[in-house]
Amino acid sequence: MIDRLVKTVTGTTLDYLHHGENKPLQSAIKKAESTYQSTSLPSGDDYHVSLTTAQQDHDFLNSFKDNIFTKAIPNLVSFGYFSLYRIQADHDEENKFQYGELTEQSDIDAFLAQKDRLSADGQIRFTFIKPTKELLELSQRLNDDELEKLAEILTSAPRYNEKTNLISDNSEAIISTLNTLSDDVLTSSLNALTHLTQQNKVHDRAAPYTPEGLLNEDGIENPLLRVEYASFEDSGWIELNDYSSHLMQYIKLLDNNRMHDGQLLEFNQHISQGDFATNAGMIDMAITMKPFEHQHFFSLLQEVDKSNTQNIFAMLGQQTDKWAHTQYFMNDDREFVVHHDQDTSESDRRALYKNVLKAYESNGVGWMNDVVALTFNEPAAMHGEIWHQLLHDLESQPDKFLRSDSIELWTNTNLDIIKQNFVQQQLQKVYEFNLDLQVPYELGELQYIEPERHTDSPNNKASQTPKNTVLE
């Protein structure tokens, strides 16, 4: 079986690189094909056959980077690893083999046997996953359907390393974590990961709201100033990590060992019922909260109606959503400033989740649903203060919460004040960012533009007339 290495790898790789955009890899393959036409290994003199490239087609990658904000990320992204095999032999020694990290012929044959179980698409995906002993052991535990799911999962989680400036994938971390699971939890977790992978691929990452006048003739945002806290060079590549975060947060949950097997099996059932935002909220809450809070958390999971797209977990999922932390401002000349604020910190999210569980324990899910219905569309960074102040007032002034419309009365009284404080904080960040530029812009007086996502649908993409908030 090991004699198939050359033919198998070169064939599937050429099939996958259908546009021929990776010229270094194509060149290496053609050279290998012209030298070794048969599937048998050469014999005699010293030789070193190496089909490997760490060099990328820069035009292709730059094009990918330029379009990363407006195009869906490909189903398979693994630019950092094109080393498919290496065959070595020294003079007067027997042939030596290396396939990824596998060096024993028995392991290589066993790995190829696992690959043979896959569909044509699965075999191509496996070509882009480094063969390791851990992957072999994991594959041998799975049935054919589970192995197919694993191939899709491993090739759906790209990773950008800011330190090395290289793109690879998260396959080794995923394999290592899955190998620690019992058979029942492994099967259940592969189903959950497949569900998350499919959600990830269809999730719309475009801005849900764009104020009228911000887009140029080509439909691209054209603000006077865009405030981002990642460097300009890194911001496009970091999108890869944002793309993978939905999956890797779940892997983190499996890896931190905070749930026993029974809880993981139950949690995976809830994952299968949730949409993208709901699952993002459930997973982040499960990771962030303390183990002693699990009892109330699982009770809440049981009671929340996950078919309602504006449930409590979907609201919490906004805490790690880039667009939920994006604000738009406009000056008197109708010039725009786009502010991509940083996600809520882990400590602030923990405080919010603690208050949510406290509210559930003392008031029940129906009371919470009333709060969510009235506050869901508020900026994500406001939610922590809303729940903190609401519970504080409920404890200090319980007589004001006896009426059936008490939550509505409270929001009418308090939301505007909380929002004014929020907007002032965002404006301060914008002005400070601008002053730190080499050549600051003349921003003038900025007004906050109220998003109106609820006017059409949660994913409304039509440009809308700005509704400005003037602060006194």
KOLGUBA-427402 format. One record per residue (C-alpha): residue in one letter; x, y, z. Coordinates in steps of 0.05 Angstrom, whole numbers, padded with zeros to 5 digits, always signed. Layout:
BEGIN
AXYZ;...
END
This chain:
BEGIN
M+00000+00000+00000;I+00057+00048+00014;D+00078+00045-00060;R+00015+00085-00076;L+00041+00148-00042;V+00067+00184-00104;K+00008+00170-00148;T-00045+00182-00096;V-00018+00249-00071;T-00001+00279-00138;G-00068+00260-00168;T-00113+00287-00113;T-00072+00350-00104;L-00077+00368-00178;D-00152+00354-00176;Y-00161+00401-00117;L-00119+00458-00144;H-00167+00464-00202;H-00150+00537-00218;G-00075+00523-00220;E-00062+00584-00178;N-00009+00553-00133;K+00048+00550-00183;P+00104+00527-00136;L+00063+00466-00116;Q+00044+00450-00187;S+00116+00456-00209;A+00139+00408-00155;I+00085+00358-00173;K+00101+00359-00247;K+00175+00349-00232;A+00160+00290-00188;E+00113+00260-00241;S+00165+00267-00297;T+00218+00233-00254;Y+00176+00176-00226;Q+00121+00153-00273;S+00108+00086-00241;T+00079+00072-00173;S+00141+00032-00153;L+00198+00065-00115;P+00265+00075-00151;S+00325+00034-00130;G+00400+00039-00133;D+00435+00105-00123;D+00424+00155-00066;Y+00361+00195-00076;H+00317+00244-00039;V+00247+00255-00066;S+00212+00313-00032;L+00145+00342-00052;T+00139+00401-00006;T+00125+00475-00010;A+00116+00528+00043;Q+00114+00582-00010;Q+00046+00609-00030;D+00021+00642-00093;H+00023+00714-00068;D-00026+00741-00120;F-00078+00690-00099;L-00068+00703-00025;N-00069+00778-00033;S-00133+00772-00073;F-00162+00729-00017;K-00141+00781+00034;D-00171+00838-00005;N-00238+00804-00011;I-00242+00771+00057;F-00293+00821+00083;T-00341+00813+00025;K-00334+00740+00003;A-00349+00676+00039;I-00287+00641+00064;P-00275+00577+00024;N-00298+00511+00053;L-00226+00487+00055;V-00171+00535+00078;S-00104+00505+00095;F-00052+00549+00061;G+00001+00536+00114;Y+00011+00462+00101;F+00025+00435+00032;S+00079+00384+00053;L+00045+00321+00031;Y+00099+00269+00035;R+00173+00257+00036;I+00209+00193+00014;Q+00282+00185+00033;A+00335+00131+00027;D+00410+00131+00041;H+00461+00091+00001;D+00462+00017+00018;E+00403+00025+00065;E+00331+00002+00058;N+00280+00052+00034;K+00256+00099+00089;F+00188+00131+00088;Q+00157+00193+00119;Y+00085+00213+00109;G+00071+00274+00151;E+00097+00254+00219;L+00088+00179+00206;T+00153+00141+00194;E+00134+00068+00206;Q+00110+00032+00144;S+00055-00002+00184;D+00029+00066+00207;I+00030+00095+00137;D-00007+00034+00109;A-00058+00040+00166;F-00067+00114+00152;L-00078+00102+00078;A-00129+00049+00095;Q-00167+00100+00136;K-00164+00149+00078;D-00192+00096+00031;R-00256+00094+00074;L-00272+00166+00055;S-00312+00193-00004;A-00274+00228-00060;D-00286+00295-00026;G-00264+00268+00041;Q-00200+00240+00011;I-00183+00308-00018;R-00195+00340+00050;F-00151+00288+00084;T-00095+00305+00035;F-00092+00374+00068;I-00088+00346+00139;K-00019+00327+00165;P-00016+00252+00178;T+00001+00241+00252;K-00003+00183+00301;E-00058+00220+00339;L-00100+00228+00276;L-00090+00154+00259;E-00112+00132+00328;L-00173+00178+00325;S-00192+00154+00255;Q-00190+00082+00277;R-00242+00096+00331;L-00292+00123+00281;N-00342+00091+00233;D-00343+00114+00160;D-00396+00168+00171;E-00359+00196+00232;L-00293+00196+00194;E-00326+00236+00138;K-00350+00286+00189;L-00281+00291+00219;A-00250+00307+00151;E-00299+00364+00140;I-00289+00392+00211;L-00213+00391+00208;T-00212+00429+00142;S-00263+00481+00163;A-00223+00516+00218;P-00168+00561+00188;R-00120+00596+00236;Y-00076+00658+00229;N-00015+00660+00273;E+00000+00733+00289;K+00070+00716+00315;T+00094+00678+00253;N+00048+00712+00203;L+00029+00644+00175;I-00038+00613+00158;S-00051+00541+00177;D-00108+00506+00211;N-00131+00483+00280;S-00131+00409+00262;E-00079+00387+00313;A-00115+00421+00371;I-00181+00391+00349;I-00152+00321+00341;S-00117+00324+00408;T-00181+00345+00444;L-00226+00294+00410;N-00178+00238+00427;T-00190+00250+00501;L-00265+00237+00497;S-00302+00173+00513;D-00334+00138+00453;D-00405+00163+00468;V-00383+00235+00479;L-00338+00231+00417;T-00396+00210+00373;S-00442+00264+00403;S-00388+00318+00398;L-00373+00301+00325;N-00448+00311+00310;A-00447+00378+00348;L-00384+00400+00311;T-00414+00382+00244;H-00476+00423+00262;L-00432+00482+00281;T-00390+00474+00218;Q-00452+00476+00173;Q-00478+00537+00211;N-00411+00571+00204;K-00410+00562+00128;V-00478+00594+00116;H-00473+00648+00170;D-00478+00717+00139;R-00418+00758+00162;A-00438+00822+00126;A-00458+00884+00166;P-00532+00876+00186;Y-00543+00951+00179;T-00510+01006+00137;P-00532+01079+00144;E-00552+01114+00080;G-00494+01152+00049;L-00438+01108+00076;L-00431+01065+00014;N-00396+01090-00049;E-00417+01076-00120;D-00386+01007-00117;G-00425+00989-00054;I-00364+00993-00009;E-00363+01031+00057;N-00327+01097+00049;P-00322+01130+00117;L-00279+01190+00135;L-00249+01148+00191;R-00252+01074+00209;V-00232+01058+00280;E-00203+00988+00288;Y-00157+00963+00343;A-00121+00910+00303;S-00065+00934+00257;F-00087+00947+00186;E-00040+00893+00160;D-00068+00841+00207;S-00143+00858+00205;G-00158+00817+00143;W-00121+00755+00167;I-00153+00759+00236;E-00219+00749+00200;L-00196+00677+00191;N-00194+00668+00267;D-00263+00701+00273;Y-00288+00650+00221;S-00261+00592+00263;S-00280+00619+00331;H-00350+00587+00329;L-00317+00518+00325;M-00257+00532+00369;Q-00299+00558+00426;Y-00333+00491+00427;I-00266+00455+00426;K-00245+00498+00484;L-00307+00476+00522;L-00289+00403+00510;D-00217+00415+00530;N-00228+00451+00596;N-00261+00389+00628;R-00313+00430+00666;M-00370+00384+00647;H-00376+00310+00660;D-00398+00263+00604;G-00472+00266+00620;Q-00472+00342+00618;L-00434+00343+00552;L-00484+00295+00521;E-00541+00338+00544;F-00507+00402+00522;N-00495+00373+00453;Q-00569+00361+00446;H-00582+00435+00460;I-00529+00453+00408;S-00568+00413+00356;Q-00630+00457+00370;G-00597+00525+00368;D-00583+00573+00311;F-00516+00607+00301;A-00526+00664+00351;T-00560+00620+00403;N-00503+00569+00401;A-00451+00625+00406;G-00485+00649+00469;M-00493+00580+00499;I-00421+00559+00486;D-00390+00623+00511;M-00432+00622+00574;A-00414+00549+00586;I-00340+00566+00580;T-00342+00630+00621;M-00384+00612+00681;K-00360+00573+00742;P-00375+00498+00750;F-00419+00511+00812;E-00466+00550+00766;H-00480+00490+00721;Q-00544+00470+00755;H-00581+00535+00740;F-00548+00538+00671;F-00575+00470+00650;S-00643+00487+00678;L-00643+00551+00636;L-00622+00511+00575;Q-00683+00466+00584;E-00732+00524+00589;V-00708+00573+00536;D-00747+00569+00470;K-00690+00562+00421;S-00738+00568+00361;N-00745+00641+00380;T-00687+00677+00346;Q-00688+00731+00399;N-00679+00687+00460;I-00633+00702+00519;F-00575+00660+00491;A-00579+00694+00423;M-00575+00761+00459;L-00514+00736+00498;G-00483+00712+00433;Q-00477+00785+00412;Q-00422+00795+00465;T-00372+00763+00417;D-00403+00788+00352;K-00361+00840+00314;W-00422+00875+00285;A-00458+00879+00351;H-00398+00921+00374;T-00397+00967+00313;Q-00424+01038+00318;Y-00434+01092+00265;F-00426+01166+00275;M-00436+01226+00228;N-00413+01298+00231;D-00446+01362+00205;D-00415+01351+00136;R-00449+01282+00132;E-00381+01247+00136;F-00382+01181+00172;V-00340+01148+00226;V-00344+01073+00235;H-00323+01048+00303;H-00308+00973+00310;D-00303+00968+00385;Q-00270+00909+00419;D-00312+00851+00443;T-00336+00851+00514;S-00280+00827+00561;E-00285+00759+00593;S-00293+00789+00663;D-00350+00833+00639;R-00383+00775+00604;R-00377+00733+00667;A-00411+00788+00707;L-00467+00792+00656;Y-00477+00716+00656;K-00478+00716+00731;N-00533+00768+00732;V-00573+00729+00680;L-00570+00666+00722;K-00588+00706+00784;A-00649+00735+00748;Y-00670+00666+00725;E-00663+00637+00794;S-00704+00692+00827;N-00754+00711+00773;G-00759+00655+00723;V-00752+00651+00647;G-00817+00688+00632;W-00793+00750+00668;M-00727+00745+00632;N-00762+00739+00565;D-00797+00806+00578;V-00729+00839+00590;V-00699+00808+00528;A-00757+00829+00484;L-00748+00902+00505;T-00671+00904+00502;F-00649+00854+00449;N-00633+00907+00396;E-00593+00952+00443;P-00517+00953+00431;A-00484+00891+00460;A-00438+00933+00504;M-00500+00961+00540;H-00528+00894+00561;G-00482+00885+00621;E-00502+00953+00650;I-00576+00941+00634;W-00579+00875+00673;H-00535+00902+00730;Q-00578+00963+00741;L-00644+00926+00731;L-00627+00874+00785;H-00601+00928+00831;D-00667+00967+00825;L-00707+00903+00833;E-00673+00888+00899;S-00673+00959+00926;Q-00743+00979+00901;P-00784+00914+00895;D-00850+00952+00901;K-00838+00984+00832;F-00838+00916+00799;L-00907+00891+00821;R-00945+00912+00758;S-00948+00869+00696;D-00917+00926+00655;S-00863+00942+00705;I-00806+00920+00659;E-00831+00964+00603;L-00837+01023+00651;W-00766+01011+00676;T-00737+01009+00606;N-00774+01073+00587;T-00743+01108+00647;N-00673+01080+00645;L-00652+01058+00575;D-00641+01128+00547;I-00595+01146+00606;I-00555+01082+00598;K-00549+01094+00523;Q-00525+01166+00532;N-00469+01141+00577;F-00452+01087+00528;V-00449+01135+00469;Q-00405+01183+00508;Q-00356+01126+00522;Q-00354+01107+00449;L-00343+01179+00427;Q-00286+01186+00475;K-00253+01123+00445;V-00262+01151+00374;Y-00232+01219+00391;E-00174+01188+00428;F-00160+01141+00370;N-00161+01199+00321;L-00113+01241+00363;D-00063+01183+00363;L-00059+01183+00287;Q+00001+01215+00254;V-00047+01263+00218;P-00113+01267+00256;Y-00177+01280+00218;E-00221+01341+00229;L-00279+01303+00257;G-00320+01360+00284;E-00381+01344+00328;L-00403+01272+00318;Q-00473+01246+00326;Y-00489+01173+00341;I-00532+01138+00288;E-00585+01091+00316;P-00585+01023+00281;E-00653+01005+00255;R-00643+00931+00243;H-00711+00914+00271;T-00748+00953+00216;D-00741+00898+00164;S-00707+00837+00193;P-00648+00819+00238;N-00604+00815+00176;N-00628+00876+00138;K-00575+00899+00090;A-00610+00956+00056;S-00581+01024+00070;Q-00626+01062+00116;T-00635+01135+00131;P-00594+01152+00193;K-00632+01166+00256;N-00586+01210+00296;T-00581+01214+00372;V-00563+01284+00394;L-00532+01284+00463;E-00546+01341+00510;
END
